[in-house]
Amino acid sequence: MQETIDLHAKLATFEGHWQPRTVCEYNGHDVMVVKVQGEYRWHEHPDTDDFFLVLHGRITIRMREGDVHLGPGEVFVVPKGVEHCPIAEEEAHLLIIEPTGTPN
């Protein structure tokens, strides 16, 4: 029988920002948790969408078409090929899902 995964416990095991940790795999995808703070960099994924679920805190996803603001329990999917830049004024915790092997 599979064990449950405590996302908050997984997040408590590390300190760094913008360093996703895989908690499980799902149909060829990595389900990861990550702590974020500050600004990442502008980037895009030409072959895959980018899934964000905020667990704690708030983030802004800057896109050329306009910003998206997310709080706890909110999800946003950046479509493949869309340039974006995630930002967190204060530390936030996210769950992200990406095809296994997607570079971060």
Secondary structure as UniProt FT lines:
FT   HELIX           7..11
FT   TURN            12..13
FT   STRAND          21..26
FT   TURN            27..28
FT   STRAND          29..39
FT   STRAND          50..56
FT   STRAND          59..63
FT   TURN            64..65
FT   STRAND          68..70
FT   TURN            72..73
FT   STRAND          75..78
FT   TURN            80..81
FT   STRAND          84..99
FT   TURN            100..101
//
